[in-house]
């Protein structure tokens, strides 16, 4: 098959493998963008994880997504939930273990969530909220279904095929599809000069309400037209600085912070691996939020725009 030939070619050349992976991510984002329906003025995102019993990756993605949306002011446009499978298969690896996540399913996944710094009581409460149980009806309810890995997406497609339904749907995508989305959009934005030309004058527009804009609200003046295209902004604006230092860089927050003379080398490696995995989830969630916000149709009519 063509996919097998591409995989063989990628194995022979790391550069080609990287290019193929980037092309696959771009294709996933393109298919999703074509499927989005903004007629309800908001989107629902569903993070799915096939690895139980903790389903921690979907819960971590939900937590990051909610925090990113709150910090960016897009929480009134983008909503999310996390889901898992009652009949989730055992994780891959010898004797049911996963070499990347530890011998037990829950231990490795929860270690990734525990690697997130500066978590407060409400953050921990968010992460402890159990996911919904996946059902086929969810495919038609949610605008974006994000599988945390290929095994999860394959399981979703298998259940759709068992029900004799179309399994190759545009809005079923991979979390990894958005791992480089922010960087790509940042390059495009700089090329267009949007960041430099952005209007910094506080205002208020349909679909977007901020504290600064509220100050400029004029009673009796309806909101009309398309919301201004917002610049991408800083990577993790409004979020803990430690997230950038520790997670975005894919390593410890600072030298010596995890320096424990009593720690075994494998324990240090597990800590760094958990931070790297959490960083991948965070990077992908940031890219997903930016991509969805950019997908608002330019000609969409908002509330109170009745002329």
Helices and strands as residue ranges (DSSP letters): H 2-12, H 14-35, E 43-48, H 56-72, E 78-84, G 94-96, H 105-114, H 121-128, E 132-133, H 138-141, E 144-147, H 150-162, E 172-174, G 175-178, H 181-192, H 194-197, H 211-215, H 241-242, I 243-248, H 265-294
